[in-house]
Amino acid sequence: MEKFIKISKLADLKKIKNPVKFLAGGTDIYPLLKDGFLENEFFCDISGIKELKETKIKKDVLEIGALVTFSDVIENPVFKKYANALYESALVMGSPQIRNRATLGGNIANASPSGDSIPPLFVLKAKIKTNLRTVDIDRFFMGPKKTILKKNELITRIIIPKEQKESYFMKVGPRKALAISKVSVAMAFKMQKGVLKDVRVALGAVGPTVLRAKKTEDFLEGKHLSDRIIKKAGEIVSSEAMPIDDFRSLAVYRRKVAGSILEKILEGRLKWVR
Amino acid sequence: MKHKINLNVNGEKHSIEVESHHTLLYAIREILHLTGTKKGCGEGECGACTVIMDGVPVRSCLVLAVEADGKDITTIEGIAKDGKLTKVQEAFIEAGAIQCGFCTPGFIVAIEALLKKKKNPKRSEIIEALGGHLCRCTGYEAILKAIEKISK
């Protein structure tokens, strides 16, 4: 890497003339750099832009700066309150020192199908705000490591509606710290007298991007939570996942585990109802 | 492209020149010659290069030197004050928590940062804070014993 600039205000984006690669926490970028990729990139360090480090609680939404770190998500109680799935994903992302540096905006821009903050953002109906536009998260990812972001378009904020609903996240990886997810599941719903409403399910690492499990959502919608329903939902989500065989896991394993995780989340919730 | 940066390392001010692609780890080891900070994997997996930057433990292999411009850095060399070992360092020696010693600086720095944040961490909190620190001699139990002894 030969070229490097630093900006400290959003307004300075306009001054950048070359195509740049934005640098926030850098935790996904430096391993690539070490392996000799990205050598010819022009880097723009945005980590000093203060206005992107804030989380604002507005009337209907949480407005989260793209430079908010995973440690911030754990420590600031508003996340547990309004975006529990995101909070739960932060607890199991990377290691404490990675979480001190890694940002939400970076996790989204990196667009890994196994990015841990992404399934929670899908079920929490997040919108991604850039310097140019605001897009629903469902429409943001194009494939592994591919997004709709144009040259020098920067994610600035993540908007999450505050509507009171429950949300959860669980993942399976090879070890506890620094594990890249083999499979992850996020869920959100409202529960009224044991009946599930407004169900959203998203799956990580079992497709080219994070996927919504719409058949599972449709099946669970309006159902009274029971052991039988949970088992059936597990089967549906397994059939809906689109995993591949790769060096991390076999597809058949990922399908089965996607079902098991969903069942585990719902079983935990069922115990609480009883 | 060369950049001039200022680092406050272990209370000493340094003004150095680095390339855009140099990591903080490189600057600490190869320019300032503070070789107590170790390079293990070079990609954030092992924890051997941990330093404290503005009060927060980070992996110095995952921070660019230019990004650390103007920051306060504490390395393993800055942990003991006036030649006197800290409680953590004494406890490591007593518990035999060092085998080959390569991972030790990273562990010590991470633990010092943890104890600054939390005086008496529980075993589960210690394990959490050390998540992703690898000891290939697998001396984890002795390390935990050493920390538990002083945090009680």
Interface residues (C-beta under 8 A of the other chain):
Chain A: M1 E2 K3 F4 K6 L23 G25 G26 T27 Y30 P31 L33 K34 E39 F43 D45 S47 S71 G94 S95 P96 Q97 I98 N100 R101 K176 A177 L178
Chain B: M1 H3 S20 H21 T23 G42 E43 G44 E45 G47 T50 V56 P57 V58 R59 C61 L62 V63 L64 V66 E67 A110 E128 A129 G131 G132 H133
